[in-house]
Amino acid sequence: MTPAELLHAFARTRASLDGAEVTYWWSGDVYTWGPGEPHRRLFGFEGLNVARLTGDEETGGYRLLSREAAFYLDPLTREILDTWQDRPVVHVWNDPANQRLRPYPVPVTELGDQVCFSLEIPLAYPSPLPVAQYPAHSADDTYRALELFQFFAPAAALTTDAPSVPATMSWTRMSPWLPWMEQGQRPGGLTFHCRGRKLGSYAEVPERTRAYISAHHPEFARSPDKWTEPNETSWTYFRKLFPPRGAADETGAPAS
């Protein structure tokens, strides 16, 4: 397939060409890694992304408008955590979590009756949490992580004209320690290992999770109304919650 044809197939897998809202839900676990240390399952993890596609005249592709929420769980009971080691847990509230989907050769693997689209995203950019300002929360002035996505769609469905096709997905992420864990410059970090699927609607998200979102940030049940940037991340969200000493908050008032 040409890059344009690949993008068309992937867009139908990731979202819906008719602009309808699409919800992906996933579940998994978070493991520690570090030199000379055994790997430990530290948290359960559950999240969702609500997105819709619009055309992108600038690139000839699509804009994916989305919000993303995810929650750290007790690894055994799978309950949403409020604290960890007497520290408040800061869950994932990324608004927006937008993407531009351009015509490019998305890596594809044919797996019998399924097609797998693979996205491998290495990240390295100046950290929103410089060590000098956040010595207890940041290990490096450069944020480095690796995001590995796989989206699986039925091969037969991709031969139809349907604007959206059923899909499952997997996601692996290697990242530094989370800022709210207060690990400072300790070597190591976290590995997220999750799997999920495209739901028929947001109503199929587990009731416990929908109730938590409704009580805290009900807007995460919908995609954004318009394109905005930059994207929110766990690191930028943490900075908003805890501005560096002496910096101004979003109202312009100096932080204590």
C-alpha positions as CSV (number, residue, x, y, z in Angstrom):
1,M,0.0,0.0,0.0
2,T,1.0,3.6,-0.6
3,P,1.6,5.9,2.5
4,A,-1.8,7.5,1.9
5,E,-3.5,4.0,1.8
6,L,-1.7,2.9,4.9
7,L,-2.8,6.1,6.7
8,H,-6.4,5.5,5.6
9,A,-6.3,2.0,7.0
10,F,-4.6,3.0,10.3
11,A,-6.9,6.0,10.8
12,R,-9.9,3.6,10.6
13,T,-8.2,1.4,13.1
14,R,-7.2,4.1,15.5
15,A,-10.4,6.1,15.2
16,S,-13.3,6.7,12.8
17,L,-13.2,8.5,9.4
18,D,-16.7,9.9,10.0
19,G,-15.6,12.0,12.9
20,A,-17.5,9.9,15.5
21,E,-16.0,9.7,19.0
22,V,-14.0,6.5,19.6
23,T,-13.0,5.3,23.0
24,Y,-10.0,3.0,23.6
25,W,-9.7,1.3,27.0
26,W,-6.6,-0.5,28.4
27,S,-5.4,-2.3,31.5
28,G,-2.1,-3.6,32.7
29,D,0.7,-3.2,35.2
30,V,3.7,-1.0,36.0
31,Y,7.1,-2.6,36.9
32,T,10.2,-1.1,38.3
33,W,13.6,-1.5,36.7
34,G,17.1,-0.4,37.9
35,P,20.7,-1.5,37.9
36,G,21.3,-4.4,40.2
37,E,17.7,-4.5,41.4
38,P,15.0,-7.2,40.8
39,H,12.0,-6.1,38.7
40,R,8.9,-5.5,40.8
41,R,5.3,-5.1,39.9
42,L,4.5,-1.8,41.6
43,F,1.1,-0.7,40.3
44,G,-1.8,-1.8,38.3
45,F,-2.7,0.6,35.6
46,E,-6.0,1.3,33.8
47,G,-6.8,4.1,31.3
48,L,-8.8,5.3,28.4
49,N,-8.6,7.7,25.5
50,V,-11.6,9.4,23.8
51,A,-10.8,10.8,20.4
52,R,-12.2,11.9,17.1
53,L,-10.7,12.6,13.7
54,T,-10.8,15.8,11.6
55,G,-9.1,16.5,8.3
56,D,-5.7,18.3,8.3
57,E,-5.4,20.3,5.1
58,E,-1.8,21.3,6.1
59,T,-0.5,17.7,5.9
60,G,-3.1,15.9,3.8
61,G,-3.7,13.7,6.8
62,Y,-5.8,13.9,9.9
63,R,-5.9,15.6,13.3
64,L,-6.7,13.3,16.2
65,L,-8.3,15.3,19.0
66,S,-8.3,13.4,22.2
67,R,-8.2,13.4,26.0
68,E,-6.5,10.7,28.0
69,A,-7.0,9.6,31.6
70,A,-5.3,6.8,33.4
71,F,-5.1,5.6,37.0
72,Y,-2.6,3.9,39.2
73,L,-4.0,0.9,41.0
74,D,-3.2,-1.3,43.9
75,P,-1.4,-4.2,42.2
76,L,-3.5,-6.8,44.1
77,T,-7.0,-5.3,44.8
78,R,-6.9,-3.2,41.5
79,E,-8.5,-0.3,43.4
80,I,-7.6,3.2,42.4
81,L,-4.9,4.5,44.7
82,D,-5.0,7.8,46.6
83,T,-1.6,7.5,48.2
84,W,1.6,5.5,47.8
85,Q,4.1,5.3,50.6
86,D,2.3,8.3,52.3
87,R,2.7,10.4,49.1
88,P,-0.4,11.6,47.1
89,V,-0.8,9.8,43.8
90,V,-1.1,12.1,40.8
91,H,-3.1,10.2,38.2
92,V,-2.9,10.9,34.4
93,W,-5.2,13.7,33.2
94,N,-3.8,14.6,29.8
95,D,-5.9,17.3,28.1
96,P,-5.3,17.5,25.3
97,A,-3.5,14.4,24.0
98,N,-3.7,15.3,20.3
99,Q,-1.8,13.9,17.4
100,R,-1.3,14.7,13.7
101,L,-1.5,11.6,11.5
102,R,0.4,12.2,8.3
103,P,0.8,10.0,5.2
104,Y,3.9,8.0,6.0
105,P,4.8,4.3,5.8
106,V,3.4,3.0,9.1
107,P,5.1,-0.4,9.9
108,V,2.6,-3.1,9.1
109,T,2.8,-6.9,9.8
110,E,0.2,-9.3,8.4
111,L,-0.7,-11.9,11.0
112,G,-3.0,-14.3,9.2
113,D,-6.5,-12.9,9.7
114,Q,-5.2,-9.8,11.5
115,V,-3.1,-6.8,10.5
116,C,-0.8,-5.2,13.0
117,F,0.2,-1.5,12.9
118,S,3.3,-0.7,14.9
119,L,4.3,2.7,16.3
120,E,7.7,3.0,18.0
121,I,8.2,6.5,19.5
122,P,11.5,7.3,21.3
123,L,11.2,10.6,23.2
124,A,14.0,13.0,24.3
125,Y,13.4,16.6,25.0
126,P,14.0,19.3,27.7
127,S,12.2,18.2,30.9
128,P,9.4,20.4,32.2
129,L,10.8,19.5,35.6
130,P,14.5,20.6,35.7
131,V,16.5,19.0,38.4
132,A,17.5,22.4,39.9
133,Q,13.8,23.3,40.4
134,Y,12.6,19.8,41.2
135,P,15.5,17.9,42.9
136,A,13.1,15.4,44.7
137,H,11.0,14.8,41.6
138,S,13.3,14.7,38.6
139,A,16.3,12.7,37.7
140,D,17.5,14.5,34.6
141,D,17.1,17.8,32.7
142,T,16.2,15.8,29.6
143,Y,13.0,13.7,29.6
144,R,13.7,10.3,28.0
145,A,11.1,7.6,27.4
146,L,10.2,4.9,24.8
147,E,6.5,4.4,23.8
148,L,5.7,1.2,21.8
149,F,2.2,0.8,20.4
150,Q,0.6,-2.0,18.4
151,F,-2.9,-1.8,16.9
152,F,-4.5,-5.0,15.6
153,A,-7.4,-5.0,13.2
154,P,-9.2,-7.8,11.3
155,A,-7.8,-8.0,7.8
156,A,-11.2,-8.6,6.4
157,A,-12.6,-5.5,8.0
158,L,-10.0,-3.4,6.4
159,T,-11.3,-4.5,2.9
160,T,-14.7,-2.9,3.6
161,D,-15.8,0.7,3.3
162,A,-16.6,1.0,7.0
163,P,-15.4,4.3,8.5
164,S,-14.2,2.5,11.7
165,V,-13.0,-1.1,12.2
166,P,-12.8,-3.2,15.4
167,A,-9.3,-3.2,17.0
168,T,-7.3,-4.3,19.9
169,M,-4.0,-2.8,21.0
170,S,-0.9,-3.2,23.2
171,W,1.2,-0.5,24.7
172,T,4.6,-0.7,26.4
173,R,6.4,2.3,27.9
174,M,9.8,2.8,29.5
175,S,10.0,6.0,31.5
176,P,11.7,7.7,34.4
177,W,10.3,7.4,37.9
178,L,7.1,9.4,38.2
179,P,7.5,12.9,39.7
180,W,5.1,12.3,42.5
181,M,7.1,9.2,43.6
182,E,9.9,11.5,44.8
183,Q,12.8,9.3,43.8
184,G,15.2,12.1,43.0
185,Q,18.2,11.0,41.0
186,R,17.8,7.3,41.8
187,P,18.9,5.2,38.8
188,G,16.2,3.2,37.1
189,G,12.6,3.9,36.3
190,L,9.3,2.2,35.2
191,T,8.0,-0.1,32.5
192,F,4.3,0.0,31.7
193,H,2.8,-3.1,30.0
194,C,-0.8,-2.8,28.9
195,R,-3.3,-4.2,26.5
196,G,-6.8,-3.0,25.5
197,R,-9.4,-2.5,22.7
198,K,-11.6,-0.1,20.8
199,L,-14.9,0.0,22.6
200,G,-18.3,0.4,21.0
201,S,-18.9,3.5,23.1
202,Y,-17.7,5.3,26.3
203,A,-20.5,3.5,28.1
204,E,-18.5,0.3,27.9
205,V,-15.7,1.7,30.1
206,P,-15.9,-0.1,33.5
207,E,-18.4,1.5,35.8
208,R,-15.9,2.1,38.6
209,T,-13.7,4.1,36.1
210,R,-16.5,6.1,34.7
211,A,-17.7,7.0,38.2
212,Y,-14.2,8.2,39.1
213,I,-13.9,10.3,36.0
214,S,-17.4,11.8,36.6
215,A,-16.5,12.7,40.2
216,H,-13.1,14.3,39.3
217,H,-12.9,15.5,35.6
218,P,-16.2,14.7,33.8
219,E,-14.9,16.3,30.6
220,F,-12.7,13.3,30.0
221,A,-15.8,11.3,28.9
222,R,-15.6,13.4,25.7
223,S,-13.0,14.4,23.1
224,P,-12.0,18.0,22.9
225,D,-14.2,20.4,20.9
226,K,-11.2,22.0,19.0
227,W,-7.5,21.6,18.4
228,T,-5.2,23.1,20.9
229,E,-1.6,22.7,21.7
230,P,0.8,21.9,23.3
231,N,-0.2,18.5,24.7
232,E,-0.5,17.8,28.4
233,T,1.8,15.1,29.9
234,S,2.2,13.7,33.4
235,W,5.3,16.0,33.8
236,T,3.6,19.2,32.6
237,Y,0.5,18.4,34.7
238,F,2.7,17.9,37.8
239,R,4.3,21.3,37.2
240,K,0.9,22.9,37.0
241,L,-0.1,21.3,40.3
242,F,3.2,22.1,42.0
243,P,4.9,25.2,40.4
244,P,8.5,25.7,41.3
245,R,9.1,28.0,44.3
246,G,8.9,31.6,43.3
247,A,7.2,30.9,39.9
248,A,3.8,32.4,39.0
249,D,0.9,30.0,38.7
250,E,-1.7,30.1,35.9
251,T,-3.5,33.0,37.5
252,G,-0.3,35.1,37.6
253,A,-0.1,34.9,41.4
254,P,3.4,34.0,42.7
255,A,3.7,30.4,44.1
256,S,4.7,29.9,47.7
